[in-house]
């Protein structure tokens, strides 16, 4: 993804639409700020589904996160048009478990809870 450090909406969303050409037949997979970008994109574009890994809804009190793509607020999608699967990690050092639950509840996501995966930055055995 372009702009990986600050992950600004005005750069990521046109990239998703114009370069990746995501449409109603696309399943977008996003990790961390990529999950935030996927949620934001799906607010205004039809997609087939979302797979969210390490998703969050706030800046978590981190100044750098304020520059990132804002995540879809809980309940923002009144008429869900897609299937959402979310992977969350109880031991994520960056995202509190409660934050990940807010995403799942707000979007009606199928939440898969994992332990001992951190921020899902290691290879799965």
C-alpha positions as CSV (number, residue, x, y, z in Angstrom):
1,X,0.0,0.0,0.0
2,X,1.2,3.5,-0.6
3,X,1.9,5.8,2.3
4,X,2.5,3.0,4.8
5,X,3.7,5.2,7.6
6,X,0.8,7.6,8.0
7,X,-1.8,5.7,5.9
8,X,-3.7,8.8,4.9
9,X,-7.3,8.3,3.6
10,X,-6.8,10.7,0.7
11,X,-4.0,8.4,-0.6
12,X,-5.3,4.9,0.3
13,X,-8.9,5.1,-0.8
14,X,-8.2,6.3,-4.4
15,X,-5.5,3.6,-4.5
16,X,-8.0,0.9,-3.5
17,X,-10.5,2.1,-6.1
18,X,-8.2,3.1,-9.0
19,X,-5.2,0.8,-8.7
20,X,-6.6,-2.3,-7.0
21,X,-10.0,-1.8,-8.8
22,X,-12.0,-3.2,-5.8
23,X,-15.7,-3.7,-6.6
24,X,-18.8,-5.7,-5.5
25,X,-17.0,-8.9,-6.4
26,X,-14.0,-8.1,-4.2
27,X,-13.1,-9.4,-0.8
28,X,-10.8,-6.8,0.8
29,X,-8.3,-8.2,3.4
30,X,-6.9,-5.5,5.7
31,X,-4.5,-5.7,8.6
32,X,-4.3,-2.9,11.3
33,X,-4.4,0.4,9.4
34,X,-5.3,-1.6,6.3
35,X,-8.4,-2.9,8.1
36,X,-9.3,0.7,8.9
37,X,-8.9,1.6,5.2
38,X,-11.0,-1.4,4.1
39,X,-13.8,-0.4,6.5
40,X,-13.7,3.2,5.3
41,X,-13.8,2.1,1.7
42,X,-16.7,-0.2,2.3
43,X,-18.7,2.7,3.8
44,X,-19.2,4.2,0.4
45,X,-18.4,1.4,-2.1
46,X,-20.0,-2.0,-2.6
47,X,-17.7,-4.9,-1.9
48,X,-18.3,-8.7,-1.6
49,X,-16.8,-8.9,1.8
50,X,-14.2,-7.8,4.3
51,X,-11.6,-9.8,6.2
52,X,-10.3,-7.6,9.0
53,X,-7.2,-8.5,11.1
54,X,-6.3,-6.3,14.1
55,X,-9.1,-3.8,13.4
56,X,-9.8,-0.7,15.5
57,X,-12.2,2.2,15.6
58,X,-10.2,5.0,17.3
59,X,-6.8,6.6,17.4
60,X,-6.1,4.7,20.6
61,X,-4.6,7.9,22.1
62,X,-1.7,7.7,19.7
63,X,-0.8,10.9,17.8
64,X,0.5,9.0,14.7
65,X,-2.8,7.2,14.5
66,X,-4.7,10.5,14.2
67,X,-3.0,10.8,10.8
68,X,-4.2,7.3,9.7
69,X,-7.3,6.4,7.9
70,X,-10.2,6.8,10.3
71,X,-12.0,3.5,11.0
72,X,-15.7,3.0,10.4
73,X,-17.5,3.9,13.6
74,X,-19.6,1.3,15.3
75,X,-23.1,1.1,13.8
76,X,-22.1,3.3,10.8
77,X,-23.3,0.5,8.4
78,X,-27.0,0.3,9.0
79,X,-27.6,-1.9,6.0
80,X,-24.8,-4.4,5.8
81,X,-24.2,-5.4,2.2
82,X,-21.4,-7.8,2.7
83,X,-20.0,-10.5,4.9
84,X,-17.4,-9.5,7.4
85,X,-14.9,-11.8,9.1
86,X,-12.6,-10.4,11.8
87,X,-9.6,-11.9,13.5
88,X,-8.7,-10.4,16.9
89,X,-6.0,-11.1,19.3
90,X,-6.3,-11.0,23.1
91,X,-2.6,-10.3,23.5
92,X,-2.3,-7.6,20.8
93,X,0.3,-5.1,22.2
94,X,-1.2,-2.3,20.2
95,X,-5.0,-2.9,20.2
96,X,-6.9,-3.6,23.4
97,X,-9.3,-6.5,23.1
98,X,-12.2,-4.3,24.0
99,X,-11.4,-2.1,20.9
100,X,-11.5,-5.1,18.7
101,X,-14.8,-6.2,20.1
102,X,-16.3,-2.7,19.4
103,X,-15.5,-3.2,15.7
104,X,-17.1,-6.7,15.6
105,X,-20.2,-5.6,17.5
106,X,-20.6,-2.4,15.5
107,X,-20.3,-4.2,12.1
108,X,-21.9,-7.5,13.0
109,X,-18.7,-9.2,12.1
110,X,-17.9,-12.9,12.6
111,X,-15.2,-12.5,15.2
112,X,-12.5,-15.1,15.7
113,X,-10.6,-14.6,18.9
114,X,-7.0,-15.8,19.1
115,X,-4.5,-15.9,21.9
116,X,-0.7,-15.7,21.6
117,X,-0.7,-14.1,18.2
118,X,0.3,-10.5,19.2
119,X,-0.5,-8.1,16.4
120,X,-0.4,-10.9,13.9
121,X,3.0,-9.9,12.6
122,X,4.5,-13.4,12.7
123,X,4.0,-16.3,10.3
124,X,1.2,-18.7,11.3
125,X,2.6,-22.3,11.8
